[in-house]
Amino acid sequence: MMTAIHAQDKIVKLNGRTIDIKNYSLKGDWLFYVKQDDAKEKQRRVERYDVFSVLMADGTEEIIYDPDTVNEGDPSIEQVRRYIKGEQYGMQMYHPPWTKPAGAAAGIGSGFIGFYGPPFVFGYALIAGAVPVKKIPPSDTIDPAIFNSDEFITGYRRYARNKKMRDGLIWGGVAFAVSFPTFYFIFHDK
C-alpha cells in the first residue's frame, strides 16, 4: 500500500518532536518525506513506528500510529496523544539549572582520576536521570483533564529524565576531555 500526499505540514514523532515537511509518502514500514527547508528536495525516511501522525496545513491529521489490537497493554491513540503533549510541554518548560554545572564538576573530578574517570561521568548521568521531577509547572492553556492525566505526567517526566541524563553526559564528557589531559600534564612524572 502506498499513500502519497503533498502538504506543507508536520510529522509528529512519538518522542514529541516535529518535522516540517513539504510532502510525504507511506510505503510499508517507512514514511518517506521531504523537509520544508530542504532546497535539494532530498527524500528522507523515518520508521512508521516512530511516528504518531502527520498534521496537515488544512487542520486535518492522518494518524500513523496503529495500536496493536492483540496486545491489550498497548496504549490507545488518545493515551499516546496525551503522552506526546507531556513530552512537548517538557520541551517548553523543563530547564534544570543544576544539571550542566554538576555534570561539568563530575567531568573535572573524573579527569583528575585519570583513565578510570569515564565511568564516574556515566554514573553521574544515571544518578541525575534517576532523580524524578516532582512538580510540573502549571499551565493555563492545557486542558486540566489532559494536564492531570497519567500519560501527560509520564511524558513530561520521561523528557525531564532524558534531558538530565543527556546534559550530564555532554557536559561531563566535555569537562573530562579538557581536564584529563590538563591534570595528566600537570601531575605526570617526567
N, C-alpha and C positions, 0 to 999 in steps of 0.2 A: 504494500500500500504506500502510495506517495502522495503527500499533500504539499502543494506549493501555494504559498500566499505571499503577496507583496504588500508590505506595510512599513511605515516608519514608526516602529513600536519598540517594545521592551520584552526581553526574555527575563522572567523571574525565576532565579535558581532556588533550589531548596535551602541553600545557605543564606538566603535573604538578599544576595547581591543581584543587581540587574545589569543587563547589557542592552544598550541602544542599538537597534538593528534597522536595516533598510528592508530586508526580506529574509524569509526562512523557508525551509522545506523539511519535512519529516520523512525520513527513509529508514525503516526498520528500527534499530536501536539508537539511531543517531539523529540529531537535529542539526542540520546544516544552515548557516546564516552568514550574512554579510553585515559587518559592523557599520553603524551610521556614519562614523567619521573616517572610514577607510577609503582613501582615494583610489586605490588599486582594485577595489571590488574583490578582494581576496575572500574566498569562501572558507569559513572556519567551521568547526564542528564541536559539539558537546554531546555527551551521552544523554539520552532522553531521561534516564533515571536520576540525573542531577537537576532536571528542570521541573518546575511546578507548572508554569503557564507562560503564555505569550499574551501581553496586554497590547491591544491594537489602538491605533490613533482614534478610531471612532468610539472608543469606550468599551468595546466588546473584549472578551477574554476567551482564549482557547486553552482549556485545561489539558496539560500534557501528563501530569501526574495521574497514575492509574493504580488505586489501591488494590492489593491482592485480595480477591474475594475468598480464596481458600484459607488464608491466614487471618484468623479472627482478630489478632492483635494489631493488624495493620491500621494506621490512623486514617480517618476519613479525610475527605478533601477540606472540609471546614476546620478540622483539627490542625491539619498541616498549614492552612492559611493563617490561623492564629499563631502558630509556632513561628512562621516566617515573619509575621508582624512583630513578634517579640524580638527576633534577631535584628530586624531593621530598626526597631526602637533602640536597641542596644548600640547599633552603629551610630545613631544620632546622639545618644545621651551618655554612654558609658566612657569615661575618660579617667582611669585611675591615676592619681598624682604620684604615687609612690613606686609603681612597678618599674619604670625606666631607671630611676636612680638606684633602687635596690638591686636591679639586675646588673647595673654597672659596678656597684660595690661588690657583688658576688664575683663578677668577672675579674676585677682588680685583685681581690683576695685570692682567687684561684690562680691568677697569674703568678702570685708570689709562691704558691705551692709548686708550680712548675708543670712538668709533663703529666702529673696526676691531677691537675686542676680542672679539666673539662667536665668530669662527672659532677663537680660541685655546681657548675653553671646549669647543667641539666637538672640537677637536684633542686636548685632554687626555682627553676621554671615549673617543675612539677609541684613544689610546695605552694608557689604563688597561685597556680591553677586550682589547687585543692581547696583554697580558702573560698567559700561560697559568698556570693553577693547577697547580702541580707535585705537591703531596701532598694526598691526600684523607684526612680524619681516619678512623681505623679505627672499625669498628662490631662490636659483639658480637651484635647482633640480626639482621643481614642475612646471608643465606647467602653464604659466600665465593665460590661459583660465580657468583652474581649480582654481588656486590661487585667482583669482578675482571674482569667482562665488559667488552668494549669499549663496549657500548651504555650501561651504567651509568656508566662513566667519562666518556663523551661527554655524557650528560645532565647530570652534575654540573658538568662544565667549561662547558657552554653556560649553565647557570643562573648560575654564577660570573661568566662574561664579561658576561652581560646585567646582572647586579646591579652590577658595577663601572661599566659604562657609564651605567646609569640613575642611580646615586648621583653620579657625576661630573657628569652633565648637570644634575641637580636642584640640587646644592649649588653648582656653578659658576655656574649661571644665577641663583640667588638672590643669591650674593655679587656677581655682576656688576650685577644690578639695584639693589643697595644701593650698591656702590662707585662705579659710573659717575656718578650724579648728585652724590654726595659730592665726588668728585675734580673734577667739572665746576664746581661752585660754588666750590670752594676755589681752583682754579688758573685759572679763566676770567678773562680780562682784562675789566675793567668799564669 
